[in-house]
Amino acid sequence: MVSVWGAASAADLRGSCIIGGMNLLRISLVDQPAKIVIWVLVFLVITLSLALIIRSVRKVSASGGKEARWVRIRAWAIVLGAAAVSGVACFAFEVWPNPYPDEVPWWIFVGVFGAMLALLGVLLLRGKRWAMALLAVVGVVSTYLVANLTYQEHPNVASFFPSHVAEKVTYQEFSTLSRPPERAGEPTGLIVKVPLAGTSSHFDARDAFAYVPPAYWRRGVQLPVLVLLSGSPGSPDNWFNSGDAATIARDYGREHGGVTPLMISVDGTGSTFDDPACSDGPTKKIHTYLAYDVPALIKDKFHVNPDQKTWAIAGLSYGGTCALHVVANAPDSYGMFVDFSGSYEALAGSKKQTIDKIFGGDAARFEQTNPASIFRKAAKDRSPRFRHTEGIFVAGMTDSSAQQAQNKLADLARRASVKVSVTTVPGGHSYGVWRRALRLVLPDIAAHGGITETWSSEHAGER
């Protein structure tokens, strides 16, 4: 077995990064001082790049002639090229094709402009290329840090070097174990990489990642399941990298005798950048995979509570939209959905683009699978199909789009007899919100799965 993402070397690094009593790895990358430093870097990259460009033009302007003309042309090419790249990127993400429903903040494109100024300067500017190269490096790094201010995948320097939370093993290695591994005499959980290709859906899913708590090996214990979905762009391991799911599960388990739901993060898109609208389209049958294949495959590969009414499905952003979409269309597949910062509708681009791409132009088919429409119909017909379904909506306090979506959907779900709770946490559309949200709602998910204080204490000492 190997530790998750190089934890041993990370521990050594953590011990060597203390200077003057301050642990450098604890430096925040998202608080107010960090924001100031990062924006100062962006400002310096832009102003110093422009200064070097202007200096090169002035240096040859006095001599005139053909060389001076070409220097001016190259200077304008650098500035206009950088503006064009950032402008095209902004147009692509905000107007067309607008592949993702969540707004990309404008300040990220300011960082892109600065980085492109320096990068084009390295290619086109004569002289001082070493300075431009240095600015290019700083520009690329600062652009990433600007994006990280919004999405908060890395809250501090230490998050680039994950701590030793759980052992990471293949499913084949896991299947040979009869007891949990131990660290310092205490049982610990595992992160298992699980092949989970679709059966009836024939969906070519990427490998899933499951957190298996120490209680999994205890006699008489059948843990409920929490299925996790990442966003788009994204991958199944995002929940265990940026989402800190293993740490959150471990911390909960420490307070509940090692008992937590078995968490498994599965593929909801098929690739990093795809957005299949969580539906059964012409090439990917995502709904069938998540509603039917995934539960069957989990039961086949793990010894868990077979009653899917005790299970929950949760996701962030696209994944939150998808979690709701799955349960609205197949309420028997999971007893609870948890929607972190999801959208009002599952869209792959615009609504028209989604209907054309996923539903062959059939708007009626789209509405038949649209959770809002399903809840309206269930309320109108007084259908009992959602009477045993629970739902949780969580959004960031500054994420107005997600808040509007969750308030509308929560109201419709309540009218359809879903037991719903709605809350907000500090932050925007970011991993800072989703880490906090998972930690906040995990006790409710566990309680829905039958994990209570009494149940945990009864099984605490069993092997």
Backbone torsions as a table, in degrees:
resi	resn	phi	psi	omega
1	MET	NA	147.6	179.2
2	VAL	-123.1	152.7	-178.5
3	SER	-75.8	158.0	-176.2
4	VAL	-69.5	118.0	173.0
5	TRP	49.0	53.4	169.6
6	GLY	66.8	43.8	-174.5
7	ALA	-66.4	-33.7	-177.6
8	ALA	-63.1	-46.9	178.9
9	SER	-66.8	-30.9	178.4
10	ALA	-64.4	-39.3	179.5
11	ALA	-63.2	-41.2	176.8
12	ASP	-61.7	-41.7	-178.8
13	LEU	-64.5	-40.6	-179.2
14	ARG	-60.1	-37.0	-179.2
15	GLY	-72.8	-20.0	-176.3
16	SER	-99.7	3.9	-175.4
17	CYS	-110.7	29.6	177.0
18	ILE	-105.2	115.7	-178.9
19	ILE	-125.3	124.3	179.4
20	GLY	59.2	33.1	-180.0
21	GLY	81.4	-2.0	-178.8
22	MET	-106.9	127.5	176.9
23	ASN	-82.7	111.1	-176.5
24	LEU	-63.3	-27.3	-178.3
25	LEU	-71.4	-16.1	179.2
26	ARG	-87.5	-1.1	-179.5
27	ILE	-64.0	126.5	-178.3
28	SER	-72.7	145.0	175.1
29	LEU	-108.1	5.0	-174.5
30	VAL	-132.9	-3.8	-179.6
31	ASP	-82.6	-179.2	-173.9
32	GLN	-62.5	-45.5	175.8
33	PRO	-58.4	-38.6	178.7
34	ALA	-63.4	-41.7	178.8
35	LYS	-59.1	-43.1	-179.2
36	ILE	-63.0	-47.2	-179.0
37	VAL	-62.1	-44.1	-177.5
38	ILE	-64.6	-43.0	179.5
39	TRP	-70.1	-30.0	173.2
40	VAL	-63.3	-41.4	178.0
41	LEU	-62.2	-44.7	178.5
42	VAL	-61.1	-44.5	179.4
43	PHE	-61.5	-42.5	-179.9
44	LEU	-65.8	-40.6	178.9
45	VAL	-60.4	-45.6	-178.2
46	ILE	-67.3	-49.7	-175.1
47	THR	-68.8	-41.2	-179.8
48	LEU	-70.4	-35.4	176.4
49	SER	-64.0	-45.9	177.7
50	LEU	-63.0	-38.3	179.3
51	ALA	-63.0	-42.0	178.9
52	LEU	-67.3	-36.1	177.7
53	ILE	-65.9	-46.7	179.5
54	ILE	-63.1	-40.7	179.8
55	ARG	-61.2	-41.7	-179.2
56	SER	-65.3	-35.6	178.8
57	VAL	-68.6	-46.4	-178.6
58	ARG	-64.0	-31.9	-176.3
59	LYS	-63.4	-33.4	-177.6
60	VAL	-105.5	-8.5	-175.8
61	SER	-63.7	-37.0	-177.4
62	ALA	-62.9	-34.6	-178.7
63	SER	-77.8	-23.6	179.9
64	GLY	64.9	-161.8	175.8
65	GLY	82.9	-169.5	-173.7
66	LYS	-65.9	-40.3	-178.1
67	GLU	-62.2	-42.9	179.6
68	ALA	-62.1	-39.0	179.6
69	ARG	-63.2	-42.9	-179.2
70	TRP	-68.7	-34.4	176.4
71	VAL	-63.8	-42.9	178.4
72	ARG	-64.0	-40.2	178.6
73	ILE	-61.8	-44.0	179.2
74	ARG	-65.4	-38.0	179.1
75	ALA	-62.1	-46.2	178.0
76	TRP	-65.4	-35.1	179.1
77	ALA	-63.4	-38.2	178.8
78	ILE	-64.8	-50.1	-176.0
79	VAL	-66.3	-49.8	-178.3
80	LEU	-67.8	-34.7	177.6
81	GLY	-64.4	-44.0	178.5
82	ALA	-63.4	-42.6	178.3
83	ALA	-64.7	-38.7	-179.5
84	ALA	-65.6	-44.3	-179.4
85	VAL	-62.0	-47.9	-179.9
86	SER	-67.1	-36.0	178.0
87	GLY	-66.9	-44.3	178.1
88	VAL	-63.7	-41.2	178.2
89	ALA	-61.9	-43.5	178.7
90	CYS	-62.1	-46.1	179.3
91	PHE	-61.3	-42.5	-177.2
92	ALA	-65.1	-38.1	-177.0
93	PHE	-86.7	-24.4	-175.5
94	GLU	-104.6	-26.1	-174.4
95	VAL	-117.9	-67.0	-178.3
96	TRP	-150.5	135.3	2.8
97	PRO	-79.6	-1.9	177.6
98	ASN	47.1	64.2	-170.9
99	PRO	-68.8	-20.0	-177.1
100	TYR	-123.3	136.1	-174.9
101	PRO	-68.9	-22.2	-177.1
102	ASP	-81.8	135.6	-177.8
103	GLU	-67.5	136.5	174.9
104	VAL	-95.6	119.1	-174.8
105	PRO	-59.3	143.7	-175.7
106	TRP	-62.6	-29.2	-174.9
107	TRP	-67.9	-20.6	174.9
108	ILE	-64.8	-36.5	-179.6
109	PHE	-73.2	-24.5	172.3
110	VAL	-64.9	-43.4	176.3
111	GLY	-62.0	-39.5	177.8
112	VAL	-61.4	-41.2	178.5
113	PHE	-59.0	-46.4	-179.8
114	GLY	-63.4	-44.6	180.0
115	ALA	-63.2	-40.5	-179.5
116	MET	-69.2	-34.4	174.9
117	LEU	-55.9	-48.6	-177.3
118	ALA	-70.0	-41.8	-178.6
119	LEU	-64.4	-44.2	177.0
120	LEU	-67.9	-31.5	176.9
121	GLY	-63.2	-37.9	177.2
122	VAL	-61.5	-38.7	-176.3
123	LEU	-79.1	-35.8	-168.6
124	LEU	-112.1	-18.1	-175.0
125	LEU	-91.5	131.3	176.6
126	ARG	-86.7	135.9	-180.0
127	GLY	78.4	151.5	178.6
128	LYS	57.5	27.1	-178.9
129	ARG	-67.8	-28.1	177.6
130	TRP	-63.9	-38.9	178.8
131	ALA	-67.6	-41.7	178.2
132	MET	-64.7	-37.9	178.9
133	ALA	-62.9	-41.6	177.5
134	LEU	-63.5	-43.9	178.2
135	LEU	-64.2	-34.3	178.7
136	ALA	-63.4	-43.3	178.4
137	VAL	-61.9	-48.6	179.5
138	VAL	-62.4	-37.7	-179.5
139	GLY	-64.3	-43.9	179.2
140	VAL	-64.8	-45.2	-179.6
141	VAL	-63.4	-45.3	-178.2
142	SER	-67.2	-32.5	176.1
143	THR	-64.5	-43.2	176.1
144	TYR	-61.7	-42.0	-179.0
145	LEU	-66.8	-33.4	174.7
146	VAL	-63.0	-45.9	177.2
147	ALA	-62.4	-37.8	-179.6
148	ASN	-66.7	-28.1	175.4
149	LEU	-60.2	-33.0	-179.8
150	THR	-83.3	-49.9	-171.6
151	TYR	-95.0	-17.9	170.9
152	GLN	53.2	41.0	173.1
153	GLU	-63.3	-33.3	-179.6
154	HIS	-122.8	99.3	-177.5
155	PRO	-71.9	-24.3	178.8
156	ASN	-152.0	176.2	-177.5
157	VAL	-63.1	-37.2	-178.0
158	ALA	-60.3	-26.0	-177.2
159	SER	-67.9	-15.0	173.1
160	PHE	-77.1	-12.9	-178.8
161	PHE	-129.3	79.8	-172.0
162	PRO	-56.2	144.2	178.4
163	SER	-78.7	168.8	-175.5
164	HIS	-81.5	87.6	-176.7
165	VAL	-90.1	-44.6	-177.9
166	ALA	-154.4	158.1	175.1
167	GLU	-75.6	144.9	177.4
168	LYS	-108.9	125.1	-177.4
169	VAL	-135.4	161.4	171.9
170	THR	-78.7	164.4	178.4
171	TYR	-64.8	-35.5	178.7
172	GLN	-61.8	-42.6	177.3
173	GLU	-65.9	-42.0	-179.6
174	PHE	-60.6	-40.6	-174.7
175	SER	-66.4	-13.1	179.4
176	THR	-92.4	-6.9	-174.3
177	LEU	-86.5	140.5	176.4
178	SER	-113.3	-3.1	177.7
179	ARG	-155.1	159.3	-178.0
180	PRO	-72.6	153.2	173.2
181	PRO	-67.0	162.6	-179.4
182	GLU	-125.5	149.4	173.3
183	ARG	-134.3	124.8	-177.0
184	ALA	54.5	38.0	176.7
185	GLY	79.6	1.2	-179.6
186	GLU	-112.2	137.5	177.1
187	PRO	-65.1	145.2	-178.5
188	THR	-133.7	163.1	-178.1
189	GLY	-82.9	177.0	179.0
190	LEU	-129.8	150.0	166.6
191	ILE	-108.6	118.2	-173.2
192	VAL	-108.9	127.5	174.8
193	LYS	-86.2	118.7	-168.2
194	VAL	-120.1	119.0	170.4
195	PRO	-64.1	129.0	-173.7
196	LEU	-142.8	47.3	178.9
197	ALA	-66.5	144.7	-177.0
198	GLY	-66.4	148.8	178.1
199	THR	-102.2	-73.5	179.8
200	SER	-69.4	-30.3	179.3
201	SER	-80.7	-22.3	-174.2
202	HIS	57.8	27.0	179.7
203	PHE	-77.4	126.0	-179.6
204	ASP	-82.0	74.9	-173.8
205	ALA	-76.7	146.3	170.7
206	ARG	-70.5	160.3	-178.4
207	ASP	-58.7	142.5	174.8
208	ALA	-89.3	165.6	176.0
209	PHE	-129.6	126.3	-176.6
210	ALA	-118.4	135.5	169.4
211	TYR	-95.5	116.5	-179.1
212	VAL	-106.6	112.8	-176.2
213	PRO	-76.2	164.8	-179.1
214	PRO	-57.9	-30.7	-176.9
215	ALA	-66.8	-13.8	-178.1
216	TYR	-56.3	-34.2	-174.3
217	TRP	-89.7	1.4	-178.1
218	ARG	-79.0	147.7	-178.9
219	ARG	-63.3	135.2	174.7
220	GLY	77.8	1.8	-177.7
221	VAL	-94.2	126.0	172.0
222	GLN	-125.0	101.9	-174.6
223	LEU	-75.3	144.7	169.4
224	PRO	-71.7	168.9	-174.2
225	VAL	-118.4	138.1	169.8
226	LEU	-116.4	111.1	176.4
227	VAL	-88.8	130.2	-177.7
228	LEU	-112.5	142.6	177.5
229	LEU	-125.9	132.8	176.4
230	SER	-85.0	-179.6	179.9
231	GLY	-90.9	-170.1	175.2
232	SER	-131.7	119.4	3.6
233	PRO	-70.6	152.3	-179.7
234	GLY	173.0	178.3	179.0
235	SER	-149.0	161.0	-175.8
236	PRO	-56.7	-31.0	-177.4
237	ASP	-79.3	-2.9	178.8
238	ASN	-57.6	-36.9	-178.8
239	TRP	-64.7	-28.9	-179.5
240	PHE	-96.2	-11.7	172.7
241	ASN	-92.8	-81.5	-176.0
242	SER	-74.6	-29.5	-175.7
243	GLY	-82.3	-12.5	175.1
244	ASP	59.6	28.9	-174.0
245	ALA	-61.7	-38.8	-178.8
246	ALA	-65.6	-40.2	178.3
247	THR	-64.5	-43.0	-180.0
248	ILE	-63.7	-42.6	178.7
249	ALA	-65.7	-42.5	179.4
250	ARG	-60.7	-45.4	-178.5
251	ASP	-63.3	-40.7	177.3
252	TYR	-64.3	-42.9	-179.3
253	GLY	-62.1	-35.9	179.5
254	ARG	-61.6	-28.8	-179.6
255	GLU	-92.7	-3.0	-176.0
256	HIS	-135.3	41.1	174.0
257	GLY	62.7	27.9	179.6
258	GLY	81.4	3.7	-175.6
259	VAL	-95.7	122.0	173.3
260	THR	-143.1	163.8	169.9
261	PRO	-61.5	151.4	170.9
262	LEU	-75.3	117.3	-179.5
263	MET	-96.0	131.4	177.2
264	ILE	-137.6	119.9	179.9
265	SER	-93.9	119.5	-173.0
266	VAL	-115.1	168.8	-177.9
267	ASP	-83.2	123.9	178.5
268	GLY	-114.3	7.7	-177.9
269	THR	-133.8	-36.3	-178.1
270	GLY	101.9	-20.4	177.0
271	SER	-160.4	169.0	-174.2
272	THR	-59.9	-42.8	-170.7
273	PHE	-107.2	-0.1	-176.9
274	ASP	-76.2	155.7	176.2
275	ASP	-139.8	88.9	-176.5
276	PRO	-86.6	14.0	175.5
277	ALA	58.9	25.1	175.3
278	CYS	52.9	32.7	-173.7
279	SER	-125.3	168.4	172.8
280	ASP	-86.9	97.1	-179.6
281	GLY	-99.3	-171.2	-177.4
282	PRO	-68.2	-25.0	-177.7
283	THR	-115.4	-25.4	-178.6
284	LYS	-134.7	126.3	178.9
285	LYS	-101.8	76.4	-173.8
286	ILE	-69.0	-42.4	-178.9
287	HIS	-62.2	-47.3	178.6
288	THR	-58.9	-41.4	-179.9
289	TYR	-61.1	-50.6	-174.3
290	LEU	-74.7	-35.9	-175.9
291	ALA	-81.2	-31.5	-172.2
292	TYR	-122.5	-48.6	-178.1
293	ASP	-66.3	-48.2	-175.1
294	VAL	-59.8	-50.1	177.7
295	PRO	-58.5	-42.2	180.0
296	ALA	-64.3	-41.1	-179.5
297	LEU	-67.7	-38.8	178.4
298	ILE	-63.6	-43.8	178.6
299	LYS	-63.5	-32.9	-179.9
300	ASP	-72.2	-33.6	-172.6
301	LYS	-98.8	-19.6	-176.9
302	PHE	-132.3	151.3	176.0
303	HIS	-90.7	96.0	-174.6
304	VAL	-131.2	172.7	175.7
305	ASN	-62.6	119.3	-176.1
306	PRO	-74.1	-13.4	-178.2
307	ASP	-78.2	104.3	-175.6
308	GLN	-69.1	-12.7	175.0
309	LYS	-66.4	-20.5	178.1
310	THR	-87.9	-5.9	-177.7
311	TRP	-87.0	161.7	175.3
312	ALA	-135.4	153.2	173.1
313	ILE	-126.5	129.0	-174.9
314	ALA	-134.1	151.7	178.4
315	GLY	-157.8	163.4	179.1
316	LEU	-111.9	137.4	178.1
317	SER	55.7	-118.7	175.2
318	TYR	-52.2	-40.6	-179.6
319	GLY	-63.8	-34.9	176.2
320	GLY	-67.5	-43.8	175.1
321	THR	-57.5	-41.6	-177.4
322	CYS	-69.4	-39.8	179.1
323	ALA	-59.2	-45.7	177.1
324	LEU	-63.5	-43.1	-177.9
325	HIS	-59.8	-42.8	-178.8
326	VAL	-63.3	-49.3	-175.9
327	VAL	-70.8	-35.3	177.8
328	ALA	-62.4	-37.1	-178.8
329	ASN	-87.3	-24.8	-178.5
330	ALA	-142.0	74.1	-174.2
331	PRO	-63.6	-17.0	177.9
332	ASP	-82.1	-8.9	-176.4
333	SER	-76.6	-35.1	178.5
334	TYR	-145.7	144.8	179.7
335	GLY	-83.1	-13.6	-177.5
336	MET	-144.9	141.1	168.6
337	PHE	-116.1	147.9	177.9
338	VAL	-131.4	115.7	-173.3
339	ASP	-110.1	106.1	176.0
340	PHE	-97.0	109.2	171.9
341	SER	60.0	35.6	179.2
342	GLY	-78.7	172.9	179.3
343	SER	-95.2	168.6	179.6
344	TYR	-69.4	-35.7	179.3
345	GLU	-134.4	152.9	175.8
346	ALA	-84.3	103.1	-175.2
347	LEU	-122.3	140.9	171.7
348	ALA	-107.2	83.0	-170.8
349	GLY	91.4	-137.8	177.6
350	SER	-80.1	170.5	178.7
351	LYS	-63.2	-42.5	179.4
352	LYS	-63.8	-43.3	178.3
353	GLN	-60.6	-40.3	179.5
354	THR	-64.0	-46.8	-179.9
355	ILE	-61.8	-41.5	-179.4
356	ASP	-69.9	-44.8	-173.3
357	LYS	-76.7	-44.5	-172.3
358	ILE	-94.5	-35.3	-172.1
359	PHE	-113.7	15.9	175.8
360	GLY	60.5	29.6	179.0
361	GLY	83.7	3.2	-176.6
362	ASP	-92.6	98.6	-178.1
363	ALA	-65.1	-31.5	179.8
364	ALA	-64.5	-39.5	177.6
365	ARG	-63.6	-39.2	177.2
366	PHE	-59.8	-48.2	-177.7
367	GLU	-65.5	-31.8	178.6
368	GLN	-64.0	-25.9	-179.8
369	THR	-106.3	0.1	-177.3
370	ASN	-79.0	119.0	-177.3
371	PRO	-52.3	-40.6	179.8
372	ALA	-60.3	-44.2	179.4
373	SER	-67.7	-38.6	179.1
374	ILE	-63.0	-45.1	-179.8
375	PHE	-65.7	-39.9	178.0
376	ARG	-60.5	-45.5	-179.3
377	LYS	-65.2	-41.8	179.6
378	ALA	-62.7	-40.2	178.5
379	ALA	-66.9	-43.0	-180.0
380	LYS	-63.1	-41.8	-178.1
381	ASP	-85.2	-3.7	-175.4
382	ARG	53.5	44.2	-178.1
383	SER	-72.7	140.2	178.8
384	PRO	-87.7	5.8	-168.8
385	ARG	-66.0	-20.5	-178.7
386	PHE	-108.9	12.6	-175.4
387	ARG	-64.0	-25.5	-178.8
388	HIS	-107.1	15.0	-179.0
389	THR	-97.6	138.3	174.3
390	GLU	-116.0	149.1	179.5
391	GLY	-142.2	143.6	177.0
392	ILE	-127.3	131.0	174.2
393	PHE	-115.7	131.8	174.9
394	VAL	-135.8	133.8	176.8
395	ALA	-138.9	159.4	175.7
396	GLY	-73.1	148.2	-176.7
397	MET	-63.7	-25.1	179.2
398	THR	-104.1	8.3	178.9
399	ASP	-96.4	80.4	-172.4
400	SER	-63.5	-37.5	-179.3
401	SER	-62.2	-47.7	179.8
402	ALA	-66.5	-36.9	178.5
403	GLN	-63.3	-44.7	178.7
404	GLN	-61.0	-42.7	-179.3
405	ALA	-63.8	-47.3	-175.4
406	GLN	-68.2	-34.2	179.3
407	ASN	-66.8	-42.0	178.6
408	LYS	-66.9	-46.5	-177.3
409	LEU	-68.9	-37.1	178.7
410	ALA	-63.0	-41.1	178.7
411	ASP	-63.2	-44.1	179.0
412	LEU	-65.2	-40.3	-179.7
413	ALA	-64.7	-41.6	178.5
414	ARG	-60.1	-42.8	179.9
415	ARG	-63.6	-24.6	177.8
416	ALA	-90.8	10.9	176.0
417	SER	80.3	13.8	172.8
418	VAL	-74.7	136.4	173.6
419	LYS	-80.7	109.4	-168.1
420	VAL	-118.5	141.7	167.4
421	SER	-127.1	145.3	-177.4
422	VAL	-131.4	134.1	177.5
423	THR	-150.1	164.2	173.8
424	THR	-126.2	154.5	176.1
425	VAL	-131.0	158.5	-179.2
426	PRO	-58.7	137.8	176.0
427	GLY	123.6	-176.8	-178.1
428	GLY	-112.1	-132.2	179.8
429	HIS	-98.8	81.1	-167.4
430	SER	-151.8	164.3	175.4
431	TYR	-66.1	-23.6	174.3
432	GLY	-59.8	-40.5	176.6
433	VAL	-69.7	-44.9	-172.5
434	TRP	-71.8	-33.9	173.8
435	ARG	-64.2	-46.3	179.9
436	ARG	-64.2	-39.0	-178.2
437	ALA	-66.3	-43.7	179.8
438	LEU	-62.9	-42.4	178.7
439	ARG	-63.3	-36.8	-178.2
440	LEU	-68.1	-42.3	-171.9
441	VAL	-97.0	-7.8	-178.6
442	LEU	-57.2	-39.3	175.9
443	PRO	-59.9	-37.2	178.4
444	ASP	-69.0	-39.3	177.7
445	ILE	-63.7	-43.6	179.6
446	ALA	-63.9	-42.7	179.5
447	ALA	-63.4	-39.7	176.3
448	HIS	-60.7	-34.5	179.8
449	GLY	-82.4	1.9	177.4
450	GLY	93.8	4.6	178.2
451	ILE	-85.3	107.6	179.2
452	THR	-117.1	171.2	178.2
453	GLU	-59.3	-40.8	-179.6
454	THR	-66.9	-45.8	-179.3
455	TRP	-60.6	-42.9	-179.2
456	SER	-63.3	-44.2	-177.7
457	SER	-69.3	-33.2	179.1
458	GLU	-64.6	-32.2	-176.9
459	HIS	-102.6	5.6	-171.8
460	ALA	-62.4	-36.6	-173.8
461	GLY	-102.1	2.4	-174.5
462	GLU	-78.9	149.4	176.4
463	ARG	-131.9	NA	NA
